[in-house]
């Protein structure tokens, strides 16, 4: 007993206890971390073999720019930690694979090999490399469950500076632009908010909650489905376009009227 008490008072005893605690914490983390990664991959893919198939797709179609292990190259950034949501957004919208380098990846028809299965597999592989935002569920992006009024307030407070009041898009600096939202699916809108593609900032759940994101989706979908009872929508860009069309049309009508009146007077004098 005296020997144990003496050992506890030894100057190195505290360091031994600290090392033992660190070892236990590290051991528990090692045991739990793989299951966490598998859970993230399962959320992103829904199938255990999606990670392996996704790795094959990545090496065939993406590794030339992003590296064999997604570590990044001079042509493309690393994808470790970007998450399944970023892959789903970029590939399903046709932005990746990138056809031509530029200030921004434009939306275009997806590559021939892209379909629901390949996007899921590729997303699962990238998710397995280092976590990141996962693909949202159908309930999270369902516009029918959102509040359009509150979504409109949030959209006007956070998005109109770049995307316009109705999601028509607009120009940014250095050749970049905020794309129109008319073709984006509800899932792609949600994914853009949580991943921040190109010049867009990231709106994580601490800034805009999942319910608020769904409200914003409800507003965006609702606006683009509304009819134009007053006539042509003119892209719904705003009063500048409407004023320009009114000015050009009005001046043209006045010019034509002046020509017609002048021609009539000439005929009367003859």
Secondary structure, DSSP 8 states (H G I E B T S, - for coil): -HHHHHHHTSTTHHHHHHHHHHHHHHHHHHHHHHHHHHHHHHHHHSSTTHHHHHHHHHHHHTHHHH-TTS---SSS---TTS-HHHHHHHHHTT-SS-SS-SSS-------TT-SHHHHHHHHHHHHHHH-------TTTT-GGGS-HHHHHHHHHHHTHHHH-TTS--EE-STT-EE--SSS--HHHHHHHHHH--TT-----TTTS-HHHHHHHHHHHHHHHH---TTS--GGG--HHHHHHHHHHHHHHHHHHHHHHHHHHHHHHH-
